[in-house]
């Protein structure tokens, strides 16, 4: 939808995403010379931005998407209509359109695990992965960290892994994105193993 609304239709406005959303959006924003706003997890942060400035499209990892063409809120039916427009406009299936994005920008494969943890384990995990002493995830070096909402570790050019404690449940949410599905799975498994060892 970002590719279509900002690119094909060249509609005005910035792009917003939550901290756990794919880095493909960063590449699309740069291609179309759009300012990218990255906010904590929760559509309410995107909504706040949409009420303050012109945000063409904003989305969260769970699939909630809003646009300036409708309301500053998630609406699955409106998103479905935009997807139908996108496919009709270009005469391609969503799979074909995604393959085109992968061909241009590289592949992005995302995964998430909601891990049940013991009391106090969420805090230990966040402290462990935040610490500069944690230099690797499995065989990959940690090259930088961000802690906007949880802790995100970048594994060089491979991709990233992120840990975020649930505020309401005894869960630790673990996200990862790399260029290959099997690598994403391996990063998630290695992170789960490290958390379980704490």
C-alpha positions, 0 to 999 in steps of 0.5 A: 500500500505504501508503494502504491499510494506514495509511489504510483498515486504520488499522494502527499504525506509522510509515512508512519510505522511502529517500532516492530514493523518491517524495514522494507517501509524504510526503503520505500519511504526513502525511494519516494522521498517521504519522511518516515516516523517511527513510533512505539508499538500501538496504533494510538501513537500513529493516530496522534501523528495523523491528528497533528500532521499529514501522514499519508499512511501509517501501520503497525505489525499486527496489520492495523493500517490507517490513511489520510484518505479516510480516518486516522484509525485502523479499518480493515475494510478500507484496507481491503478496498485499497488492496483490491484497487492496487491489484486492479490498477497493476493487474497483478496478484498480491504475491506478484506485487510482493515479488516485485518489491523483493526483486527491487529491495531485497527479501524481508522475512518476518517472524514473531514468537510470544514466549511464556516466561517465569516471573522476573524473566522478562526483566532479566531478558531485557537487561541481558539483551540491552547489555553491551556485554551481549555481543552476539545472537547465535553466530551473528554479531550485534552491531547496534541497539535501539530501545524505543519500545523494548530492545532491538538488536541489529545483526549487521546486514543480516537483519534484526531481532527485538524483544518486548515484554507484554505489559498485561501478560507474562509474555515476552514478545520476540520479533525478527526480520532477515532476508531468508525465512530459515534465517529468521527462524534460526534467529528466533530460536536462538533468542528463545534459547538464550531467554530460557537459559536466564 
